[in-house]
Amino acid sequence: MLIKEILDHEAEMIAIRRDFHQHPELGFEEYRTSQRIAELLTAWGYEVHRGLGGTGVVGTLKNGSGGKRLGLRADMDALPMQELTDLPWRSTVPGKMHACGHDGHCAILLAAARYLAEKRPFSGTLHLIFQPSEESVGGARRMMEDGLFTLFPCDAIFGLHNMPLLPAGAFVTKSGALMASSDSMTITLQGKGGHGSTPENCIDPIVAGAAMIMALQTIVSRNVDPQDAAVVTVGSLQSGATHNIIPDHAVLKLNMRTFSETVRQAVKARIETLVRAQAESFGVTATLQPDFGYPVTVNHAAETAFALQVARDTFGAERVADPQQVKSVMGSEDFAFMLQACPGCYIWLGTGTGENDYAVHHPLYQFNDACISTGATYWVRLTEAFLRQSS
């Protein structure tokens, strides 16, 4: 059941969400967003710390004598893409859009924050973590490098993400690997350019790159156990400018995903071996530069069981997916870094309406504002259950 006081402020929280949506900011540029969040938390009585990870915000609320410490996390950044909706609150910034619902995640946590500050139905320490740059190069890791869990230690941490292709109000997660690792890298092939009519005087990096792409596709089929999962994608091959000139270099951009750290390291090693061997066979020089990577998102068993039970107790078992039936997804999430450092769980909240439901990262994606109070109620009940007055 939704909390009445949260519903009483629902219109205000929807307005805040839509304001964030109209003013999207990319990773590590969330200055306006973090300022607004800090102002609200301060007004509600939180001790606010800013600057972790550049634009990160942590709001801390202590109550009673309980010794347990809980962290709840929301991400703040938008995506570098053009919005195609005609909504009144559509993005006002060309080429930037909240196409993943992080504006909604912030509104959900803020709605819970207001209620928790007013009612204080817990005993212990609550840390609300508003994180920059989930979409780009790992704002979670940057906050941790700046001392997140040293300054704000947590006994457990939880994160939530909207899922527009799941029914509104559904809660879905499982223990173990929920989301894949993601590693991106750039391969530069240096050859020798020249006229297309005299290839014998050249070292063609395009031919080498094409062969390399095909060789990389054998990794999953021939080097990974068929019972494991992995994806190797070359998303870009850039070289040359016209039809009759052999260029002197080519650049490949590659991404790989796995559900296991063992497989992750094995695939990385095989990529490096194939790149070196293919380069040598064609006479080009290859440089492989890792760009960034996220580990596998691994939910902890006890915290996942707890998170699922809170959802069942709050909304009914029919709204909570059987974890044995939940499939891992090849998408990735930098909350994985936090789960490596602290026990916790990442859970999906369905926000689908049954019509015009576009997946996240689509230019027509829309966040379902009706789910703000659902998510906020969930965070409140989880906080109450974790930081019980008797703790």
N, C-alpha and C positions, 0 to 999 in steps of 0.2 A: 504494500500500500504506500502511495506517495505521501510525503510529509506535508501537512497542510501549510505550515509556515513557509516552506520552500515554494509551494504553489502560489502563495500570496505574493511572492516577489518574482514570479515567473516572467511577467511582462518586462520587468526591469532587466532581468538577466538575458532575455531574448534581445533586448535593445543593445546591451553590452556586446553580445555575440555578433550582432549585425554591424555594430560599429567597428569591431575588429575585422569583420569580413570586408568592409568598405575600404579599410586601410591596411592591406596586407604588407608584411615585411618579411624579407628573406632571412635565412640563417645568419645569426650574429649581427643582424641589423634591426632587431626587434625593440628599438628604442621607445617608440610611442606605446607599443603594446606593454612592455615591461613597466613603463612609467605609470600607465593607467592601473595595472595590476597592483603595483606597489602602493599607489594612493588608496585604492580600495581596501587592501589588507591593513594598511596603517589606520584608516578610519574605523575599521572594525575591531581594532585592538591587538593585532598581531605585531610581533617584533619582526621587522622586515630587514633582510640583508640583501644587498644588490651587488652585482659585479662578477659573480661566479660564472665562468664561461663567457665573460664579456657582458651579456645582457640578461643573465639568469637572475631569477628572483626566488628567495626562500622566505616564506612566512612561517614563524614559529608561534605556537600557542601552547602554554603550559597551564595545567589545571589540576588541582588536588595534589595528593602525595604519591600517586602512582609512579613507578620507576620505568615503565615501558615507554619505548619511543617508536613512533610510526611515521613513515614517509608516504605521501601520496604525490604522484607526479603527473603533470600535464605539459605537453609540448606547445610551443607558441608560433613556430615559423610557417610561412606560406611557401608556395611553389612558383618557379619562374615560368609561368604559362598564362596565356590570355584567357580570361573568362568569357564564355559565350552565352551565359544566361541573360535574360532580360529582367531579372529581379530588381526591385527598387533599391535594394541594398547591395547590388553587385559591386565588384571591385572598382574603385576609382583610380587605381594605379595601373597604367598600361603594362602588360607583360608580367603581372603578378596576381596570384589568386590563391585564396584559401581553398584549395581543391582536395585537401585531405582531412578537413574538419578540425584542424588544431584550434581554430577559433572557438568551435564548439567544446573542445576539451577544456579550454581555459574557462569558458562560461560555466561548464559543469562543476569544475573544482571551485570556482568563485561562489557559486550558489551554495555549495556545501560549506565553504569557508564562512559565509555570513551566518548561516544557521548555527554552526559549531561555536562561533564566537559569541553569539547571543545566548545560546542555551547551555553551552559547556557541559554536555552530557557524557563526560569521560574524565578519567583520572590518569594523567601521564603527560607526555610531550608529543605534540603533533607538528610535523614539518610538512608544509605544502611547497612543493618544488615545481616551479614554472621554468621549463628548460628551453633554451634556444636550440635552433639548428638540428632538429632531428633528421631533416631531409637531406642534409648535405654531407658534412664531414664529422658528425658525431659530437653534438653539443653535450650529451650525457658524459662522454669521456672528458671533455674540456672542464665541465663543472667538477668532476671527480679529481682531475689534476689540480684544480684550484682549491681542493680541500673539502669537497661537499660532505663526505661521510666522516671526516675528522671534525669539522665544525658542527655538523648536524648529524650525529650518529643515529642510526635507525636499527631497531631490532628486526624490522621487516619493511619492505617497500612494495607498493602496488601501483600499477599503471593501467590505463583504460584507453581503448581505441574504438571509435565508431565504425560500424560495418554496414554500409547502406544496402548490401545485397543479402542481409539477414533480416528477418522480421523485426519490426520495432519492439524494443523491450526484451528481446532475447539476450541471454547471457551465455557466452561460449568460451571455454578454455579447457586446458588439460595440463597435467604435469609433464615434465620432460620437454623435449624440443617442440616448441610451438611454431617458431618461425626460423627461416634459414639464415645462415651466415651470408654475407655479401662482400665480395672483394673485387674491387675495380683496379685495373692496371692499364698502363699505356706502353705499347711496344713500338719502338722507332727502328725502322730498317734503313740503313744507310747503304746505298748502292753507288752507281756511276751513271749519270745521265748522258743523253746524247740524242741524235736523230733517230727517229723510228725506222728509217730505212737501213740503218747499220747497227742492228742489235748486237752483232758480234763485238762491237767496240764498247758496249755498255754492260752494266750489271743491273738488271731490271728489278727494282724493289717491288713493283706491282705483281709480277709473276711470283716472286718469293712470298709476298703477302698472301696471295690467293692460295698457294700451296699450304702455307702455314694455317690459314683458316680451315681448310679441309682436314689437315692433320689434327688440329685441336679438337675437331668434332669426334675423333676416335677415342678421346679420353674417357668419356662417359660410357661408351659402348664396349670398350676393351680394357679399361684400367680400373673401373669402379665395379664393386660387387653388385650384381643385378638386384640384390635385395636392399641395397642402399640407394640414396637419391643424390643426384648432382646435376647441375646445369652449367654449361660453358657457352657463353654468348659473345660473339664479336659483333658489337653494335655499330662499329664505324671503321671503315677503311678509307683513309684520305691520302690522295697522292695525285700529282700531276695537275695540268690545267688545260691541255688541249690534246688533239687526237694523234699528232705525229711526232710528239716529243716524249722520249722515255725520261721520266723524272729521276732525280738523284736520291730521293728518299720517299718513304711511305710511313704512315702512322696508323696503327691499329689500336682501337679501344675495346677492352675486353672486360667482361664481368663473369664471375663464377659464384655459384651458390650450393651449399650443402647443409645437411642437418646434423653433421657430426664433426667434431674438431679433428678427429683422426682422418676422416675422408677429406676434410678441408685442407689439411696439410699435405696429404698425398696428392690431391689434384693440383695444388700450387706447385709442388715439386715436379709433377709431370708436365705442367705447362712450361716451366723453365727449361726442362730437358728438351722438349719438342721445339721450343723457340730457338734454342742454341743449335740443335741438330739441323733444323730446316734452314736456318741462316747460313750455316757452314756449307750445306749442300748447294746453295745457290750463290755463294760467294759474297753475300751481304753481311754487314755488321749489325747485330741486333742489340738494342738496349731495352731492358724491361724495367719500367718504373712503377712500383706500387703507388696507387693514388690514395685510396682509403679503404678501410674494411670494417665491417661489423661482425661480431661473433654470432653464433647461434643463440637465439632467444630461448633460454632453458628455464622453465618454471620449476620452482621447488615444490616437492610433494606436499609437505604439511601446509604451506601457505596457500597452495592451490586448493587443497581440500577445504581449508578455512574460507577462502574467497567464494567458492562454489556454495558452501553451506549458508553463508550470509545472503547470497542471491536467492537461494531456495526459501530461507526463512522470511525474506522481505517480500518476494514477488510470487512465490509458489513454485513448486518443482516443475510445473509444466512450462515455465519460462526459462528453464535452465537446461542446456543441452547435456546429454549423457557424455561425460568426458571420454568414455571408451569409443564413442562414435565420432569424435572430433578429429579431423585430419589436419596435420601440419601444413603450412603454406610456404611457398617459396619466396614470399615477400620477406623483407628484413626490417629490423627495428633496433634503434640504438639504445633502447631500454635494456637491451641485452648486456651492455656494459655494467649497468647498475645491478642487474641480477647476478653478475659474476662477483660483485663485491658485497652483496647483501641478500639474504633470503627474501623471496618475494614471489609475486605472480603478476602476469600480464593477462588481462581479460578483454574480450571483445563484447561490445554492446551493440546489438542490432538496432539499426535506425531506418530500415526500409519501410516504405509506405505502400508498396504494391503497385505503384505507377510512377513513371519517370524516375526510377531509381538507377542512377548512374554510379559506376564504381568510383572509388577515390582516384585522384589523378586524372579525371576526365574533365574537359572544359565545361561540361554541363552539370557537373556534380552539384548537389545541394545538400547542405546539412539539415537534418530534421530537428527543428527547434522544439518540437514536442517532447524530445528525449532529454532535454536539459534537466528537467526535474527528476526524471527517472535516474539518470546518472548521478545527480547530486544526492538523491535519497540513498542510493547505493553506497556512496562514499560516507555518508553520515552513519548509516547502520554498520558499515565495516569498521569505522572509527570507534563507535560505541562498543562493538563486540571485542575489538582488539585491546582497547584501553578501558577496560571495565573499571567501575568505581572501586572494586575490591582488589585491583591489581597492585 
